[in-house]
């Protein structure tokens, strides 16, 4: 799904989960829009497969557009919806220009008239990039080993209070600043709705945004090397380089081994011979070319300065410029692909409710309470909450409570109760998460039910017990959120 369509759907989600407002369509109007959209699409194909998924996405897109059209959104909120958050256009250009200037200045001010075989300005760029490549390789291996363990995106309702939202990190203040639309015509509730929409989009577009930043960072690294090479060649136009090296601690044999190790890719690629110890010893100190060869001879036998300028140009081109440009191209294609293949968290109640309306199916929720009893009052509260999340057609089945430390029942015990059966693990937030007990329980749930395993947290008991200490309630929510993220699962809070 394209990012523009995903933003429409997220705005519709924000509108439907926002606090009541005269500018927004109410639940009855949204239900009528759902009916009209289904009538416009025709009989849905619910037999599964790609055709059914595409038709469901088409339904979500058209329904979202109708809900947005039915809302009387002020101009400032519409601007937030139409313009996705991102950096200004001058920022990437500033990054590239700054990297070029840094690379140019590093060589210009460190080695203005010499080609130092051990030049920090050029070798430093090479070593730094090699370390970056090693770090990228380690990150790629870790990503492969942890594939499928990333916590899913959890959309927050637009009417959630700031204390009820999961911790968001350093970008939260940035979103708040963006949404501080002083004097906005829509009032505080509409601004909170827009904030919730932006927050959900920020989570959903994280991978594409990360790819865009990597694109500019790779281009910046390539431009830094280009800047250093530009200084190297431009200085050589008006100055005769002295070539050589000097070191207090390195012997000629050590320098010979070091340079052959660093230049090995270039020597292999261009089938060049390694530097010999005699050549390195002859360049100890500083060597100038007093005799200028004829142009024809110079084409065949370049001077020492030209040899090392060409060598370092090839080195930075092979190890820095070319790899960074290829990585930038990869990240650019990846960002383009991710912007056109946005994945919505369809396993969440909001989309499950729409899926039921789309397919005409009702879901049966088998709730497994863990280490606490479901009283009549608790059951009534859960049924009322499920009706708002899954629709009136959802059927609730309370399974026998699991004792503390007990194992989950087999997946077949739930799957055998019907195709529309869905297992839910219900945990009391009043319990403190324990790695040995709850960690094993969540790991088993994820292995048996997959990444979309439903884990609900019952909040009423702990919230009522600490009604005078909202900070303590927030800390407990953050503790459980972090614990579930570590297990690769998302938390669904039952109020």
Buried (B, 14 or more C-beta within 10 A) or exposed (E): BEBEBBBBBBBBBBBBBBEEBEBBBEEEBBEBBBEEBBEEBEEBBEEEEEEBEEBBBBBBBBBBBBBBEBBEBBEBBBEBBEEBBEEEEEEBEBBBBBBBBBBBBBBBEBBEEBBBBBBEBBBEBBEEBBEBBEEEEEEEEEEEEEEEBEBBBBBBBBBBEEEBBBEBEEBBEEBBEBBEBEEBEBEEBBBBBBBBBBBBBBBBBEBBBBBBBBBBBBBBBBBBBBBBBBBBEEBBEEEEBBBBBEEEEBEBEEBBBBBBEBBEEBBEEEEEEBBEBEBBEBBBEBBEBEEEEEEEEEEEEBBBBBBBBEBBBBBBBBBBBEBBBEBBEBBBEBBBEBBEEBEBBBBBBBBBBBBBBBBEEEBBBBBBBBBBEBEEEBEEBBEEBBBBBBBEBBBBBBBEBBEEEEEBBEBEBBBEBEEBBBBBBBBBBBBEBEEEBBBBBBEBBBEBBEBBBBBBBBBBBBBEEBEEEEEEBBEBBEEBBBBBBBBBBBBBBBE
